């Protein structure tokens, strides 16, 4: 069977978001590898609206789709067990249970709610599947085989000296289970759950179990011989595709609880990024409570490039991450953490944030990554730079900053460049800054600067115990 995708109308396009982008945006601390893998592959622009509609359908009945995800995730885990089976007994047992899970998945998928194109295609495909003769025949056999398999699901091991003996479980609770039940009866609080770790058994043990239950395992063998060739593991792909919607749904629910606005962005054709009250989703990865302040973003074809400077600890990096995450989520057809947002579907998203050196100098690492970015700047690119070239000498840093900003501003890409090298920056390029109040307290607001005067001069005065009034009233002393 050709299982229709829930995230693509036809398939992915060329172009992958680099792993460094997820690391720089701190999404690797927030998202599972499964979701990062799905977000890394770009979809055609025509699929963005289809994904948004599918997201809305799935969000409307999230509990039902969570059940589907749990079923197919269990089948995926069993499939790895199945393909690595050391014996036919192990293989037959795993196969019957995989088929049972897939059958349950198909029946629920055939009635999955949602009127959008992707979910409707998904539902109609499984509706046709469960009505097929092949499915009904296999299901009828499953109704006979699975109860037999459950009868041998638990085996009791008895160790006597050097001998291991196997017996079918007589239903009696284990010692640990009896202790836990007694504690519950006495209303004693137990915080640690009773663990039951899975263990891969030796093939000889499986053979011994099969000898204890010949009728059951003969039925499992016959079921595999009849239906084994017809099993298609492509259905397991829905573990990744359902998670693509459900993991962000859970995450954005947490964002809303933390006070962030959540909205599906409007996607426009022209090179534009406009958002109100945009928040940094990666703040959810912090264990301590963090003040969340939304900011506005305005990137246009007329002003595609901005420097960003200002007081340290004022929210510059947070602002940069909020822009990158929103661009990535919107490009993938997912909601963003903003009051409202309209932006284009970026063809490429690049980031360069400070990172530990790995066998090369910081400057060499910066040049290597910047060269890679400049070598791949298709139309509708977004470039986010965080203090690039800040660790070399002042003169060299000024020179490299001026060269890089000129290249980016002339490329037609959208770019935001955090830097303190404003003396080398082209004064014609617009500047953003983080604002502070009259007491030099951070407001975490990013605003357009009226001048290129340093916004963190107060930090320097405070460091040396000076006030602005003292500085203005001081006299210059000639030491000669």
N, C-alpha and C positions, 0 to 999 in steps of 0.2 A: 504494500500500500504506500502511496505517496502522501506522507504526512505534511499538511500545509503549515508553513511557518506562522507563528504569532507575532513576529517582529519584522518580517520582510514580505513585501508583496512579490518580489521576484528574486531578491538576493542582495548581498552586500556589494559595495563598490570598492574600487581600489583606494587605498589610503587607510592607514592605521594610526591611531593616537598613541604616541610613544609612552612607554612606561614611566619616563621621567616626569611627564606632565601630571600623572596621578600622584607621584611622590611629592612633587613641588606643591600641588594643591592639597596635600595631606589626605587625599581620598583613599590612599592605601591603608590608612589607619581607620577608615570608616566603612569601607565597602569590602565585600567578600571577593576573592579572586574570580568567582563565577561572574559577578556583575561587572567587574573591571574588564574581563575578557569580552563581555558583550558590548560594553561601552567603547572599547578600543576599535571595534570594527564599525566603520561608518556606513550608514544607510543612505540610499538615494534621497534627495530632498523631497521627492513626492511621497515618501513613506513617513515623513515626520508627522503630517496631519493624521495619517492612518494610525500611527502609534499613539498619538494624543487621544484619538477616539477610543482605541482599545484600552488605554490606561483608564479612561473614564468609565468604561464598561466594567472593567475588572475591579476598580475601586468601589463601584456600586454594589458588588457582591463579593467583597474580599474574602469572607469566610469560606464561601464555596470554592473559590480559586485557591485558597490556602490548602484546602483539602486535596485538590488536584495536585498541588505541588508536593505535598507530603507523600502522596501515593507514588508519584513518578520518581521522587527522590529515593524512596525505599526500593523501588524496582531498579534504579540505577546502582544502588549499593549491592543489591543481590546479583546484578548482572556481573559486576566485577568478581564476585564470589563464584559465579557460574563459569566464567571463562577461564578462571584459574583453578578449576576443580581438579583434584588429584585422582579422582576415581569416578566411575560411571554412576555409582550410588549417590555421591555428592552432587554430581551434575544433574541427575534426574530429579533429585529432591529440590534443588534450587530452581530448575526450569519450571516446575509446576507452580511454585510460588510466584515466580516472575509473571507467568501467564495469568495467574489469579489477580495480581495487582494490575496488570495491563487491562484485563477485562473490566475490573472495577473502574479504572481510569476512563476507559472508552465509554462506558455507560453514563458516567457523570459528564464527560465532555459532550456527549450527544444532546444534553439538555442544558448546556452552559448558557447563561443569560448574556445578552448584549446584542445590539443591533448594528454595530460598526462592521466594516468590511473584513478586517482580520479575524475577529471573534466569530462572525457569521460563517466565514469559510471554514474555520476550525470546527465549529459545531456541526455544520452540514456534512463535513467529511466523516466525522465519527458517527453521525446519525446513519449515514449510508453503511458504514462499517458494521454497526451492531445489527443492522437489518440483513446483512449478507448471510448466505447459507454456511459459509466457512466459519464465520464467527459463532453462529448458533451451534454448530456441531462441536466446535472446540469448547464452548461454554457448557454444553451438556456434559461433556467428559470431565470438565473441571468440577462440576457439581458432584461428581462421583469420586474424583481423585483427591481433591483438597481435604475432605473430611478424613480420608485415610491417612493423608500426610500429617494432619494435626494429631492423630493418635500416636505418632512416633516423634512428635516435636520435642519431647523432653525425655531424657534418659538419665537414670540414676547410676552414678559410678560408685563402686565399692572397692576400697583398697584393703587387702588382707595380706600382710607380709609383702612378698615381692610380686604378688599377683594382682591384676586389675580385672575386676568382673563388672559386667554391664547388665543392668536390669531395666526394663521399662519402668518409668516412674509410677509409683503406686498412689500418687496424689498427696502423700503426706508432706507437710511443710518442712523445710530445712530448719536446722537449729537457729540460724540467723533470722529466718522468717518468724519463728516462734518467739524469739526475743523481741523483735520489733512489734509483733502483735500484743505481747504482754505489756510492753512499754506504752502502747497506745491505750490499752484498757485501763492502765493506771494513770493516764493523762500526763505522762512524762514527756517533756519536749525533746524531740530528737531532730536536730538540724541536718544531719548528714543522711543522704538517701542511701537505701540499700543498693549496693552496686551488684551488677551481674555482668561482668566483662565477657565480651565475646572471645572465643578461642578457636583457632583453626585446628581441627582434629586430624590425626593421622589416618591415612587411607585404610589401614587395617581395622581401626576402630569403626569407621563407617561400614566396613564389610561385616563386622560383628553385629552392628546395629541392624543391618539388613537381614542377617540370619535370624534375629529375634522377631522380625516382622516380615516374613516372606510374602504374604498376601499384599501388604501395603506397597512394598518396594517393587513387586512384579507389576502392579498397576501403574506406578510411577514410570517404570521402564517402558511399558507399552504406550503411555501417553507421550513420552519423549520421542519414541520411534515414529509415532504417527504425526506429531505436530512440530518436531524439532527443526525441520528444514524450512518451515514457513515463518519462523520468528524473525522479525525485523527490529534490530536494536535502535533504528532511527527514531522510534517513539520516545526514547529516553532523552532526546534533545529538548523535550518540553520542560525538563528540570531547569535548564538554563533559561529558556524563553519565558516561563512563568515567573521565575525569580527576577528576570529583567524588570517586570512590572511590580511585583510584590515587595521586593526588598526596598526599592525607592519609596513605595507607598508607606511602608512601616517607618522608614527613616524620615520622610517628610511629615509623618504624623508626630514624631518626636520633635521635629523642628517647630511645628505649630504649637506644641505644648510649651516649648521654650520661648515663645513669643514672636517667632518669625512668620511673616505672611507667606502663603504658598499660592502660586497661580500657574496656569498653563500659558506660556508666552505666545504672542502673535509672531509669526515668522514672515519677514518681509524679503523682497527681492534685492533691494539696494543694500549697499554696505552701510549698515546702521546698527547701533546698539543703544537702546534707550530703556532705562529701568528706573523705577521709583522704589525707595525703601528696600534696596537689595541688601541681603545679609549673607554672611559667610557660613555656609553649611558645615564646613569643617570644624567650626567651633564646638559642634556636638561631640567631637572626639576628645575634648578636654574633660577631665574628671571634676575639676573645680568649677564652681559657678562662674560664668563669664558674662560680663555686661554685653548685651547684643544691641547694636545700633545699626539701623539701616541707612544706606546712602544712595544717592542718585548717580546714574551713569549716563553720559551723553557722548557717544562716539559717532561721528558722521563722515560722509565723504569729504566735506569741506574741512573738517578738523579731525583727521584720523589718528593723530599722534598727540600724546600728552606726557610731559614729565610729571612725576609725583614726588614731592619732597615735604619736609617738615619735621616736627619733633619726633624723636625716637620714642617708641611705645605709644604712638598716637593712632595707630590703626592702618598704616600704609600697606603692610603685607596682608592684613585681613581684607582690605579693600581689593587688592590685586587678586587674592584667592576667590573672593566673591564673584568677580568678573569672570575668571576662568571657569569656575564650577558652573555658573549660569550658562555660559557659552556651550560648555560640554553637554549639560543636561538638555538644553533647548535643542541642540543639534541632534540629540538622540530621541527627541519626541517626548521628553519628560518635563514635569513642572519645575519651576525655579522658585527660590525663596525670595520673592519680591512682592510688593503690592501690585505692581503692573510691570510688564516688560514687552518690548517689541525689538526683535533683533533678527539679523540675517542668519542663515545656516552657513557657518564658517566652513570653508574647504579644508583648512588646516588650523590647528591650535598648537602654539609653541610656548614654552615657558623656560625661563632660566632663573633659578633661585640658588642662593649659596648652598653649597654642600661640601662634605668632607672630601679632601683630596684622596684619590685612589691611585697611587703609584705615579702621580704627575703633579706638577705645581698647580696652584690655584689659577694662575693666569693662563697656563697651558690648557687647563680644563675648560676655562671660560672661552678661550679662543676656539677650541675644538667644537664646543656646543654651539657657539654663535655662528661659526662658519656653516655648520649643518643647518641651522635655522635659515640663514640667508640663502642657502642653496636650494631651499624648498619653500618658496613664498608664492603659491598660486593666488589667483584672485580670491578675495574674501578670506584672507588669513588674519589671525589674531596672534599677536606676540606680546607676552607679558614678561618683563625683565625686572629682577629684584636686585639692585645694587651690583649689577654686572660691572666688572673692571674696578671694583672699589678697593682691592687689596694691593695693588701695585703702587708705584710712586705717584705723588700728586700730579706731576707733569704728564706722566704716561697715562694715568687714568683720565685726565682731562682730554687728552688727545684722542684716546680710544672712544671715550663717551661721545665726543663731538662727531667722530666719524660714523659710529654706529647709529646715532640718532638721525644723522643726515640720510643714511641709507634707508632707514625704516620710514622716515617721514616722506621720502620720495617714492617708496615702493607701492603706495596705495593701500597698504595693509593697515588694520587697526592695531595700534601699539600703545602700551602704557609702560613707562620706564621710571622705576624708583631710583633716584640718585641724589647725592648731595653735591655733585660736581656741576653746580649751576653756573659757575663762572665760565665753564667751557661750553655750556649749552647755548644753542641758538636762541637769542632773545625773541625771535619771531615765533618760536614754537610755544604753544600754550602750556601753562603750568597749573597743576593741582597741588593743594597743600592740605595738611591735616590741621584743623583749627584747635586753638586752646582758648580758654576764657581769660578774664582779666587777672585771675590768680594763677595762671599758667597750668591749669588743670586740663587734662585731655578731655575733649568732647567726643572723640572718635568720629567726628564728622569730616568728610573730605569735600573741600570746596575749591572753586576756582580762585587762584591767587590774583590779587590786585597788583602785586609787585613781585620782584624776584628777591626781595630781602629775606634773609634767613628767618624762618618762623621758630627756630629753637635757640635764638640768642638769649632768651630768658633762662633756658637751661644752663647756659654757660655762666651767667651772672649768679644763679643760685648755687652752682658748684663751688664758686669762690666766695660765697657769702656776701655778695654785693646786691644792691638794688639799683634800679634804673635812676632814681633820684640821686643816689650817692655818686654814681658814675657821671651824671650831668654836672654835679656841683664840685667834682674833684678838680684839683689844679695840677697841671703838668709841671713836674719838678725837673729842672735842668741839673744834671749831676756833674757837669763839667765845671 
